[in-house]
Structure formats: C-alpha cells, structure tokens
C-alpha cells in the first residue's frame, strides 16, 4: 500500500477547487517502468476525424495541439502554463489551442493557435490524428485534441500574454511512480473522475490531464511495451 503522503508533489501555484466530497485513487493504468517513445504513443491515434460527441447547446468548438518530440529520456510533450493575469484558468497547464475561427477545421485551429502562442511554425508539425473529443462545462467548450509530431524538439517561448511558460515535459516524468493519481469528485452516482499529474513544480489536471491519460491508455497492439493498459476514465 502506497502512503498518499509520499505521493504528493509540490505541484506549483495552482489552487484546485476541490469539492467537499472527494475520493483519491493511486493506481496508474500504465507500467511505470515503460520508456515511452513517440512512435509507440502516436501509432494507435485515430487518423480519421473522431465522430462528434453529444454536447450542450452553447458549447463553442475549440482545438488544441498535442505535439510530441523525442528527447533525451524518450517522448516529450509540449505544454504551456496560462498566465496568472488571465480571467479564467489562471496558472493552469494546458496544450496550445483555442476557439475555432469561422470556416476553420480543428487542425487549422490547433496549428494556428500554437504558432500564435509559442511561435511553432504551422508547417513544422506532422499531424497524426485526433484523440477522443471532450466537452468542458466551466469553459463551455467542445475540444478536439489534434495529435502531431516534430522531427526534432524546438525551443519555444510564450508569444502572447495568454501563457507565461512553455514546457517540453518528458512522458517519463508524467508516468513515473508517485506522479499520477485520480480523484472522484461528488457523491455517487453523480460523481465524476478527474486526473492529476503532480510534477515537481506544476500540476497538470482537468481537461489537459484527461487528454494525456487518453493518449497514454489508447489500446495498443499485442507485444507493444504499453499493450494491455486499456482506457481509464
């Protein structure tokens, strides 16, 4: 039995709006000894556009770019930290992305937003496909996660006031023992799962953590180092 106190990491400066009733679970759905590389992560990503999911009537279509590149310890994923000056989601870790402009596809939105936010040239990422779409109640968004790869890691920096940090985060750090846990918020049967990655100086949670878990638990072919993990909501 793992002592929860030994799992908690500093987690940065975010304030998590936990409700009174929460249940914590410390059972990551992947092998923490796996060394993830980009090919293993993106091979099972659906290349076709995922079917639309039911959502609320006033949801605004958005897209984010989940871009991966190889680093010294294997695959790394590009994350940003929202500025504390923003009106909502201050200090939260997110993927580059935003609202779709009229007539834009989710891929076009994800690439445009990444260029605007962190200076990633739209011609550099190689788009692989999409993760499962999701809706967020707080921001009233319908989000399409677009997965892409880079041949080499590019040093990037914030270009707007929306983000104040750009992070190439090794997947090995996200999956190391004691970093991930899941919480159930609310009282059954109306409770819902939320995912958390406690890094040494930041916390990844909410929609961003949900998308990372989706990427890490995609069904993989027998023989793959991460095969058999399954989906974990």
C-alpha positions as CSV (number, residue, x, y, z in Angstrom):
1,X,0.0,0.0,0.0
2,X,1.4,3.3,-1.0
3,X,1.3,6.1,1.5
4,X,-0.6,9.0,-0.1
5,X,1.6,11.5,1.8
6,X,4.6,10.2,-0.1
7,X,2.9,10.7,-3.5
8,X,2.1,14.4,-3.2
9,X,4.5,16.6,-5.0
10,X,4.8,20.4,-4.7
11,X,2.6,20.9,-7.8
12,X,3.2,24.6,-8.4
13,X,1.0,27.5,-7.5
14,X,-2.4,26.3,-8.7
15,X,-5.4,26.3,-6.5
16,X,-7.5,23.2,-7.1
17,X,-11.3,23.9,-6.5
18,X,-12.0,20.6,-4.8
19,X,-15.5,19.9,-3.6
20,X,-16.1,18.7,0.0
21,X,-16.5,15.1,-1.1
22,X,-13.6,13.6,-2.9
23,X,-12.1,10.1,-3.1
24,X,-8.5,9.6,-4.2
25,X,-7.2,6.6,-6.1
26,X,-3.5,5.8,-6.6
27,X,-3.4,3.2,-9.3
28,X,-1.9,4.4,-12.6
29,X,-3.2,2.4,-15.6
30,X,0.3,2.0,-17.2
31,X,3.6,0.3,-16.4
32,X,5.7,3.0,-14.7
33,X,8.9,1.2,-16.0
34,X,8.0,1.7,-19.6
35,X,10.2,4.0,-21.7
36,X,7.8,5.7,-24.0
37,X,8.9,6.9,-27.5
38,X,6.9,9.0,-29.9
39,X,6.1,6.1,-32.3
40,X,4.6,4.0,-29.5
41,X,2.4,6.9,-28.4
42,X,1.1,8.0,-31.8
43,X,0.7,4.7,-33.7
44,X,-2.7,3.9,-32.1
45,X,-4.0,7.5,-32.6
46,X,-7.0,7.6,-34.9
47,X,-6.0,9.1,-38.2
48,X,-9.6,9.8,-39.2
49,X,-11.6,12.5,-37.5
50,X,-13.3,11.2,-34.4
51,X,-17.1,11.1,-34.5
52,X,-18.8,14.1,-32.8
53,X,-19.9,13.5,-29.3
54,X,-23.2,14.9,-27.7
55,X,-22.6,18.2,-26.0
56,X,-24.5,21.1,-24.6
57,X,-26.2,23.5,-27.0
58,X,-24.0,26.6,-26.4
59,X,-20.6,24.7,-26.5
60,X,-18.0,26.6,-28.5
61,X,-15.8,24.5,-30.8
62,X,-12.1,24.5,-29.9
63,X,-9.0,22.6,-30.7
64,X,-5.7,22.0,-29.0
65,X,-2.4,20.7,-30.4
66,X,-0.9,17.7,-28.6
67,X,2.6,17.8,-30.1
68,X,5.3,15.2,-29.3
69,X,9.0,15.0,-30.0
70,X,11.9,12.8,-28.9
71,X,14.0,13.9,-26.0
72,X,16.9,12.5,-24.0
73,X,14.6,10.2,-22.0
74,X,12.1,9.4,-24.7
75,X,8.9,11.1,-25.8
76,X,8.3,14.7,-24.6
77,X,5.0,16.6,-24.9
78,X,4.6,20.4,-25.4
79,X,2.7,22.1,-22.6
80,X,2.1,25.7,-21.6
81,X,1.1,27.4,-18.4
82,X,-1.6,30.0,-18.5
83,X,-0.7,33.4,-17.2
84,X,-1.9,34.4,-13.7
85,X,-3.2,37.6,-15.4
86,X,-5.9,35.6,-17.3
87,X,-9.5,35.9,-16.2
88,X,-10.0,32.2,-16.1
89,X,-7.9,29.1,-15.6
90,X,-5.1,31.1,-14.1
91,X,-1.8,29.2,-13.8
92,X,-3.2,26.0,-15.3
93,X,-1.2,23.8,-17.5
94,X,-2.6,23.3,-21.0
95,X,-1.9,22.5,-24.6
96,X,-1.6,25.3,-27.1
97,X,-5.1,25.9,-28.6
98,X,-8.2,27.9,-28.6
99,X,-11.5,28.7,-30.3
100,X,-12.1,27.8,-33.9
101,X,-12.5,30.8,-36.2
102,X,-15.4,30.6,-38.7
103,X,-14.6,28.2,-41.5
104,X,-11.6,26.7,-39.8
105,X,-11.0,23.0,-39.3
106,X,-9.8,21.8,-35.9
107,X,-6.4,21.0,-37.4
108,X,-6.1,24.6,-38.8
109,X,-7.1,26.0,-35.4
110,X,-4.7,23.9,-33.4
111,X,-1.8,24.8,-35.7
112,X,-2.7,28.5,-35.8
113,X,-3.0,28.8,-32.1
114,X,0.3,27.0,-31.5
115,X,2.0,29.5,-33.8
116,X,0.4,32.4,-32.1
117,X,1.0,31.3,-28.6
118,X,4.5,29.8,-28.7
119,X,5.9,30.5,-32.2
120,X,5.6,27.0,-33.6
121,X,5.6,27.3,-37.4
122,X,2.4,25.8,-38.8
123,X,4.5,23.9,-41.4
124,X,6.6,22.0,-38.9
125,X,4.3,19.6,-37.0
126,X,3.3,16.4,-38.8
127,X,-0.4,15.8,-37.9
128,X,-1.1,12.2,-36.9
129,X,-4.8,12.3,-36.0
130,X,-7.2,13.1,-33.1
131,X,-7.8,11.9,-29.6
132,X,-11.4,11.5,-28.3
133,X,-13.2,14.8,-28.3
134,X,-14.4,16.2,-25.0
135,X,-16.7,18.9,-23.6
136,X,-15.9,21.1,-20.6
137,X,-18.6,22.7,-18.6
138,X,-16.7,25.6,-17.0
139,X,-15.3,27.0,-20.2
140,X,-18.3,25.8,-22.3
141,X,-16.0,24.3,-24.9
142,X,-16.2,21.3,-27.3
143,X,-12.5,20.4,-27.7
144,X,-10.8,18.4,-30.5
145,X,-7.3,17.3,-29.4
146,X,-5.1,17.2,-32.6
147,X,-2.0,15.0,-32.2
148,X,1.2,15.9,-34.1
149,X,4.9,15.1,-34.0
150,X,8.1,17.0,-34.6
151,X,11.3,15.6,-36.1
152,X,13.3,17.5,-33.6
153,X,12.5,19.4,-30.4
154,X,12.3,23.1,-31.0
155,X,13.0,25.6,-28.2
156,X,9.9,27.8,-27.9
157,X,8.7,30.6,-25.7
158,X,5.5,32.5,-25.0
159,X,4.4,34.9,-27.7
160,X,1.3,36.4,-26.1
161,X,0.1,37.3,-22.7
162,X,-2.0,34.2,-22.5
163,X,0.9,31.9,-21.5
164,X,3.9,32.6,-19.3
165,X,5.7,29.3,-19.6
166,X,6.4,26.7,-22.3
167,X,7.4,23.2,-21.2
168,X,8.7,20.3,-23.0
169,X,7.7,17.7,-20.5
170,X,9.1,14.1,-20.7
171,X,6.4,11.5,-20.7
172,X,8.7,9.6,-18.3
173,X,8.1,12.3,-15.7
174,X,4.3,12.1,-16.2
175,X,4.3,8.3,-15.7
176,X,7.0,7.9,-13.0
177,X,5.8,6.4,-9.7
178,X,4.0,8.8,-7.4
179,X,3.2,11.4,-10.1
180,X,-0.3,10.4,-11.3
181,X,-3.5,9.9,-9.3
182,X,-7.2,10.0,-9.9
183,X,-9.9,11.6,-7.8
184,X,-13.6,11.1,-7.9
185,X,-15.5,14.4,-7.2
186,X,-19.0,14.4,-5.8
187,X,-21.3,11.8,-4.3
188,X,-22.3,8.6,-6.2
189,X,-24.0,8.1,-8.6
190,X,-23.3,11.7,-9.7
191,X,-19.6,11.6,-9.0
192,X,-17.1,12.1,-11.8
193,X,-13.4,11.2,-12.3
194,X,-10.6,13.8,-12.6
195,X,-7.0,13.1,-13.4
196,X,-3.9,14.7,-11.8
197,X,-0.2,14.7,-12.6
198,X,1.9,16.2,-9.8
199,X,5.1,17.3,-11.3
200,X,7.9,18.8,-9.2
201,X,6.8,22.3,-9.9
202,X,3.5,22.1,-11.7
203,X,0.2,20.3,-11.5
204,X,-1.5,19.0,-14.7
205,X,-5.2,18.4,-14.2
206,X,-8.6,18.9,-15.7
207,X,-9.1,18.6,-19.5
208,X,-5.4,18.6,-20.2
209,X,-4.8,15.6,-17.8
210,X,-7.8,13.8,-19.3
211,X,-6.3,14.1,-22.8
212,X,-2.9,12.9,-21.6
213,X,-4.5,9.9,-19.9
214,X,-6.4,9.2,-23.2
215,X,-3.1,9.3,-25.1
216,X,-1.3,7.0,-22.6
217,X,-4.1,4.4,-22.4
218,X,-5.0,4.0,-26.1
219,X,-5.4,0.3,-26.9
220,X,-2.1,-0.9,-28.3
221,X,-1.1,-4.0,-30.4
222,X,0.0,-7.2,-28.5
223,X,3.7,-7.1,-28.0
224,X,3.8,-3.3,-27.5
225,X,5.6,-2.3,-24.3
226,X,2.4,-0.5,-23.2
227,X,-0.1,-3.0,-24.5
228,X,-3.0,-4.0,-22.3
229,X,-3.3,-0.7,-20.4
230,X,-6.9,-0.1,-21.7
231,X,-8.9,3.0,-21.3
232,X,-9.2,4.6,-17.9
233,X,-11.7,7.3,-17.4
